[in-house]
Amino acid sequence: MKRLIGILVLLFVAVSFISAQVTARTAVQHTMRKSATYYKYTGVAADTCGTEQDTLYFEILSNKSVPVTCNARVEVTRTGETETYDIDLEGKVFKNDSWSKIVENATQEASKSMYEPETSMVDTLEATHVGVANAMPGSGDNFYRYFRVFVGNDGTCGNADKLTVNYVIFKLYER
C-alpha cells in the first residue's frame, strides 16, 4: 500500500511538473520559391504568446543563390499590461546551424501607455533601425539563407497577459 501511495505521489509530481512547463511553437516553416521575394503569414488562434506557450517561431528559407536583405514585420494584438515581450529577427546559413540574432527588440514593454501593434526589422546597415546588422558576406558578416522571427516572453507571463500574432511578413531584397 505504501508503494502504491508513493507511486501515485511521484506520478502527481511528474504530471504537475510537465503541465507547468511552458512550451515553444514553430508556427510556420516556409520555403520561398526561387522567384518569390515576399511572404505573408496570417496568424491563427494558436499564435499567442502567454501562459500556454512562451515562445513562437516563424521561419523561412530564402531559397536564393545571391545575398539578400530581409525585412520582417510583425503585427500583434496585445492583452494585459505587465509582461515584456521580445520580438527578434534571427538568421542562419545552414539547416543545422544555430540561430544568430540579427535584430534584437528586447524592449517591447507592455507597460508603455500605447503598445506598438507592429514591429519592423531589417538586416542592413543602410537602415536607421536600432540593432541592425549586415547580411552581406565578407568582412566578418554573415550571408543568411534562413530567417526566423522570434516572439517570446520571460516565462513568467500572468494569466491576463498575452500577445497574439496577427501577421508576420517577410520581404527579401536580392543584392
Summary of the structure (lengths in Angstrom):
residues: 175
radius of gyration: 19.3
end to end distance: 71.7
largest distance: 71.7
contacts: 502
relative contact order: 0.29
helix: 11%
strand: 45%
